[in-house]
Amino acid sequence: MTWIRIVAWRLAFAVPLLLAVTSGMFALAKASPFDPVRQYLGERAMVTSPEIMAQIRANWGLDRPLIEQYATWLGNLLAGDLGESRSMRLPVAQVIGERLGWTLLVVACALVVMLAAALAIGTLSAWRRDSWLDRLITGTAFTTEAAPVFWVGLLAIWVFSVSLGWLPAGGLTDAAATTVTVPDLLRHMVLPVAVLAFSQSSWLLLFVRESVIGVLREDFVTGARARGLRGRTVLVRHALRSALLPFITIMGARVPELVTGAILVEAVFSWPGVAGTTIKAALAVDFPLLAALTLLATLAVVAGNLLADLAYTVADPRVRVLGVS
């Protein structure tokens, strides 16, 4: 019952949120100083007559009132029509479908690496609190937290691709490859996954450290130590499990940063994912594609928070008993 209530509450919250995001997106597009028709024509806009440009605007519906444009787009969306990408000359659904899988692959791998590293290193730092190892870990985490994702990506390319030549600098496969093979794909995935995981793990590591330190001060941990349990047993079976409860919640809240990081990483490494396409759509003023990608990112944030709530009910049975979501 708790799961049903959580899902129903999130869905009820998602509907007005999506309406607010999409309507605000249309308002910003209307107020934008960039002309999508001129961007579409490129250099040809200099020699195109105003009548033809006006006809293109009419064909796209840009000459209609904003409310009418939004209602038409929303109706097409509910009918399953996302429109056509103006910059790629393909249906938006096809553009997203061809790229979404590559983004999910990189994000999923980075998420696993990030969680494993943050939990292990953050717990170790808390267990060795105030030692030289703890100072080294926290100092490095604070330093890397301030480093922009694109800067970390460019630095990784310079070190591992340009200087050492160990890994490819970008792309999905080698330039001469005609098919995607698993070994080639794995080699090209190393840097994007590592940079995305590294850029998102600093705050997570610090949070795990502080959470474990706080739990280690609790009475039940002191009691477990008084009963003669080994320090490792107290840490893993008692302290770490309790420290993971707020960790689950904050993971859902940080989904927007993961989405932003994926966009920058895909742009730096020329990864053919849907996140990097957002930048191309924005530069080309490709509003149909940009609108669909913004909607997809919003759905990712809502889904991340929903999964965090559901995971919390599994980790803490009291949530199910009390009906707290």
C-alpha positions as CSV (number, residue, x, y, z in Angstrom):
1,M,0.0,0.0,0.0
2,T,2.8,2.4,0.8
3,W,4.3,1.9,-2.7
4,I,1.0,2.6,-4.3
5,R,0.5,5.8,-2.3
6,I,4.1,7.0,-3.1
7,V,3.6,6.4,-6.8
8,A,0.2,8.0,-6.8
9,W,1.5,11.1,-5.0
10,R,4.5,11.4,-7.3
11,L,2.2,11.1,-10.4
12,A,-0.1,13.8,-9.0
13,F,2.9,16.0,-8.5
14,A,4.4,15.3,-11.9
15,V,1.4,16.5,-14.0
16,P,1.4,20.1,-12.8
17,L,5.2,20.1,-12.8
18,L,5.5,19.0,-16.4
19,L,2.8,21.5,-17.4
20,A,4.8,24.3,-15.7
21,V,8.1,23.3,-17.2
22,T,6.7,23.0,-20.8
23,S,4.7,26.2,-20.6
24,G,7.7,28.1,-19.2
25,M,9.8,26.6,-22.0
26,F,7.4,27.9,-24.6
27,A,7.5,31.4,-22.9
28,L,11.3,31.5,-23.0
29,A,11.4,30.4,-26.6
30,K,9.0,33.2,-27.5
31,A,11.1,35.7,-25.6
32,S,14.4,34.5,-27.2
33,P,16.2,37.0,-29.4
34,F,17.2,34.2,-31.8
35,D,15.2,33.6,-34.9
36,P,14.7,29.8,-35.6
37,V,14.1,30.5,-39.3
38,R,17.3,32.4,-39.8
39,Q,19.2,29.7,-37.8
40,Y,17.6,27.0,-40.0
41,L,18.5,28.7,-43.2
42,G,22.0,29.7,-42.1
43,E,23.9,31.7,-44.8
44,R,20.9,31.3,-47.1
45,A,19.0,33.7,-44.9
46,M,21.0,36.6,-46.5
47,V,19.5,35.8,-49.9
48,T,16.1,34.5,-48.9
49,S,13.2,36.9,-49.5
50,P,11.1,38.0,-46.6
51,E,8.0,36.3,-48.2
52,I,9.6,32.9,-48.2
53,M,10.8,33.4,-44.6
54,A,7.3,34.4,-43.6
55,Q,5.9,31.3,-45.3
56,I,8.4,29.1,-43.4
57,R,7.2,30.7,-40.1
58,A,3.6,30.0,-41.1
59,N,4.4,26.4,-41.9
60,W,6.0,26.0,-38.5
61,G,3.2,27.8,-36.7
62,L,5.5,30.5,-35.4
63,D,3.1,33.2,-36.5
64,R,0.3,32.0,-34.3
65,P,-0.3,33.2,-30.7
66,L,1.8,31.5,-28.0
67,I,-1.2,29.8,-26.3
68,E,-2.2,28.3,-29.6
69,Q,1.3,27.0,-30.3
70,Y,1.5,25.4,-26.8
71,A,-2.0,23.8,-27.1
72,T,-1.1,22.4,-30.6
73,W,2.2,21.0,-29.3
74,L,0.6,19.5,-26.2
75,G,-2.1,17.9,-28.2
76,N,0.5,16.4,-30.6
77,L,2.5,15.2,-27.6
78,L,-0.5,13.4,-26.1
79,A,-1.1,11.8,-29.5
80,G,2.5,10.5,-29.5
81,D,3.8,13.0,-32.0
82,L,7.0,14.8,-30.9
83,G,7.4,16.7,-34.1
84,E,10.3,16.9,-36.5
85,S,13.8,18.1,-35.7
86,R,14.6,21.1,-37.8
87,S,18.4,20.7,-37.6
88,M,18.5,17.0,-38.3
89,R,15.6,16.7,-40.7
90,L,14.4,13.6,-38.8
91,P,11.4,12.9,-36.5
92,V,12.2,13.9,-32.9
93,A,11.2,10.4,-31.7
94,Q,13.7,8.8,-34.0
95,V,16.5,11.2,-32.9
96,I,15.9,10.4,-29.3
97,G,15.4,6.7,-29.8
98,E,18.7,6.3,-31.6
99,R,20.6,8.1,-28.9
100,L,18.9,7.3,-25.6
101,G,20.4,3.9,-25.2
102,W,24.0,5.2,-25.3
103,T,23.2,7.8,-22.7
104,L,21.6,5.3,-20.4
105,L,24.6,3.0,-20.8
106,V,27.1,5.7,-19.8
107,V,25.0,7.1,-16.9
108,A,24.2,3.6,-15.5
109,C,27.9,2.6,-15.6
110,A,29.0,5.9,-14.0
111,L,26.3,5.6,-11.3
112,V,27.6,2.1,-10.3
113,V,31.2,3.3,-10.2
114,M,30.2,6.4,-8.3
115,L,28.2,4.6,-5.7
116,A,30.8,1.9,-5.1
117,A,33.7,4.4,-4.8
118,A,31.8,6.9,-2.6
119,L,30.5,4.3,-0.2
120,A,33.9,2.6,0.2
121,I,36.1,5.7,0.4
122,G,33.6,7.7,2.4
123,T,33.2,4.9,5.0
124,L,36.9,4.5,5.2
125,S,37.4,8.2,5.7
126,A,34.8,8.2,8.6
127,W,36.4,5.1,10.2
128,R,39.8,6.8,10.1
129,R,38.5,10.2,11.1
130,D,41.2,12.9,11.7
131,S,44.0,10.7,10.4
132,W,46.3,11.7,7.6
133,L,44.3,9.4,5.3
134,D,41.0,11.2,6.2
135,R,42.6,14.6,5.6
136,L,43.9,13.4,2.2
137,I,40.5,12.1,1.2
138,T,38.4,15.1,2.3
139,G,40.9,17.6,0.9
140,T,40.9,15.9,-2.5
141,A,37.1,15.7,-2.4
142,F,36.7,19.4,-1.7
143,T,39.2,20.3,-4.4
144,T,37.6,18.1,-7.1
145,E,34.1,19.3,-6.1
146,A,35.1,22.8,-7.3
147,A,36.4,21.5,-10.7
148,P,34.0,21.9,-13.6
149,V,33.0,18.7,-15.4
150,F,34.2,19.9,-18.8
151,W,37.6,20.8,-17.3
152,V,38.0,17.4,-15.8
153,G,37.1,15.8,-19.1
154,L,39.6,17.9,-21.1
155,L,42.3,17.2,-18.5
156,A,41.5,13.4,-18.8
157,I,41.8,13.6,-22.6
158,W,45.1,15.5,-22.3
159,V,46.6,13.0,-19.9
160,F,45.3,9.6,-21.0
161,S,44.8,10.2,-24.7
162,V,47.2,12.9,-25.9
163,S,50.2,12.4,-23.5
164,L,50.0,8.7,-22.7
165,G,48.0,7.4,-25.6
166,W,46.3,4.8,-23.5
167,L,42.6,5.5,-24.4
168,P,40.7,7.1,-27.3
169,A,39.8,10.8,-26.9
170,G,36.2,10.4,-27.9
171,G,33.5,9.0,-30.1
172,L,31.8,5.6,-30.0
173,T,34.3,3.7,-32.1
174,D,37.5,4.3,-33.9
175,A,37.3,6.4,-37.1
176,A,38.1,3.5,-39.4
177,A,35.6,1.1,-37.8
178,T,32.5,0.2,-39.7
179,T,30.7,-1.7,-36.9
180,V,30.5,-1.3,-33.2
181,T,32.3,-4.1,-31.4
182,V,32.2,-4.7,-27.6
183,P,36.0,-4.4,-27.0
184,D,36.1,-1.1,-29.0
185,L,33.0,0.2,-27.2
186,L,34.5,-0.6,-23.8
187,R,37.7,1.3,-24.6
188,H,35.8,4.4,-25.7
189,M,33.5,4.2,-22.6
190,V,36.3,4.3,-20.1
191,L,37.0,8.0,-20.1
192,P,33.3,9.3,-20.3
193,V,32.2,6.9,-17.5
194,A,35.3,7.7,-15.3
195,V,34.9,11.5,-15.7
196,L,31.2,11.4,-15.1
197,A,31.6,9.2,-12.0
198,F,34.5,11.2,-10.7
199,S,32.8,14.6,-11.1
200,Q,29.7,13.4,-9.3
201,S,31.3,11.4,-6.5
202,S,32.9,14.2,-4.4
203,W,29.8,15.4,-2.7
204,L,28.5,11.9,-2.3
205,L,31.8,10.8,-0.6
206,L,31.6,13.7,1.8
207,F,28.0,13.0,2.6
208,V,28.7,9.4,3.3
209,R,31.6,10.4,5.6
210,E,29.5,12.8,7.6
211,S,26.6,10.4,7.8
212,V,28.7,7.5,9.1
213,I,30.5,9.8,11.6
214,G,27.1,10.9,13.0
215,V,25.8,7.3,13.3
216,L,29.0,6.1,15.0
217,R,28.1,8.5,17.9
218,E,24.7,7.0,18.4
219,D,23.9,4.9,21.5
220,F,23.1,1.7,19.6
221,V,26.6,1.7,18.1
222,T,28.2,2.3,21.5
223,G,26.1,-0.6,22.8
224,A,27.3,-2.8,20.0
225,R,30.9,-2.0,20.9
226,A,30.2,-2.6,24.6
227,R,28.9,-6.1,23.7
228,G,32.4,-6.9,22.3
229,L,31.6,-6.9,18.6
230,R,34.5,-6.3,16.3
231,G,35.0,-2.8,14.9
232,R,34.4,-3.9,11.3
233,T,31.2,-5.7,12.3
234,V,29.9,-2.6,14.1
235,L,30.8,-0.4,11.1
236,V,29.3,-2.6,8.3
237,R,26.3,-4.1,10.0
238,H,25.2,-1.3,12.3
239,A,26.6,2.1,11.4
240,L,26.7,1.9,7.6
241,R,23.2,0.5,7.3
242,S,21.7,3.4,9.3
243,A,23.8,5.9,7.5
244,L,22.5,4.8,4.1
245,L,18.9,6.0,4.8
246,P,19.5,9.7,4.2
247,F,22.0,8.7,1.5
248,I,19.2,7.2,-0.5
249,T,17.1,10.3,-0.3
250,I,19.9,12.7,-1.3
251,M,20.7,10.5,-4.3
252,G,17.2,11.2,-5.7
253,A,17.6,14.9,-5.1
254,R,20.9,15.1,-7.0
255,V,19.6,13.6,-10.3
256,P,19.5,17.0,-12.0
257,E,23.3,17.3,-11.4
258,L,23.8,13.9,-13.0
259,V,21.8,15.0,-16.0
260,T,23.8,18.1,-16.4
261,G,27.1,16.2,-16.0
262,A,26.0,13.8,-18.7
263,I,25.3,16.6,-21.1
264,L,28.8,18.1,-20.6
265,V,30.6,14.8,-20.7
266,E,28.9,13.7,-23.9
267,A,29.8,17.1,-25.5
268,V,33.4,16.8,-24.5
269,F,33.9,13.2,-25.6
270,S,31.6,13.4,-28.7
271,W,29.5,10.6,-27.3
272,P,26.4,10.0,-29.5
273,G,23.9,10.2,-26.7
274,V,20.7,12.1,-26.2
275,A,22.3,14.4,-23.5
276,G,24.9,15.8,-25.8
277,T,22.2,16.4,-28.4
278,T,20.7,19.0,-26.1
279,I,23.6,21.4,-26.8
280,K,23.3,20.9,-30.5
281,A,19.6,21.5,-30.4
282,A,20.1,24.7,-28.4
283,L,22.8,26.1,-30.7
284,A,20.6,25.3,-33.8
285,V,17.5,26.8,-32.1
286,D,15.8,23.5,-32.9
287,F,12.8,24.0,-30.6
288,P,10.9,20.7,-31.3
289,L,14.0,18.7,-30.4
290,L,14.9,20.9,-27.4
291,A,11.3,20.8,-26.1
292,A,11.3,17.0,-26.1
293,L,14.8,16.8,-24.5
294,T,13.7,19.2,-21.7
295,L,10.6,17.1,-21.1
296,L,12.7,14.0,-21.0
297,A,15.2,15.5,-18.5
298,T,12.3,16.6,-16.3
299,L,10.8,13.1,-16.4
300,A,14.3,11.7,-15.4
301,V,14.3,13.9,-12.3
302,V,10.8,12.9,-11.3
303,A,11.7,9.2,-11.9
304,G,14.8,9.6,-9.8
305,N,12.9,11.0,-6.9
306,L,10.3,8.3,-7.2
307,L,12.9,5.5,-7.2
308,A,14.6,7.1,-4.1
309,D,11.3,7.1,-2.2
310,L,10.6,3.5,-3.1
311,A,14.1,2.4,-2.1
312,Y,13.6,4.2,1.2
313,T,10.6,2.0,1.9
314,V,12.7,-1.1,1.3
315,A,15.6,0.1,3.5
316,D,13.5,1.3,6.4
317,P,10.4,-0.9,7.2
318,R,9.1,1.7,9.5
319,V,8.1,3.8,6.4
320,R,5.8,1.1,5.3
321,V,4.2,0.8,8.8
322,L,3.8,4.5,9.3
323,G,2.8,5.2,5.7
324,V,5.3,8.0,5.4
325,S,6.4,8.9,1.9
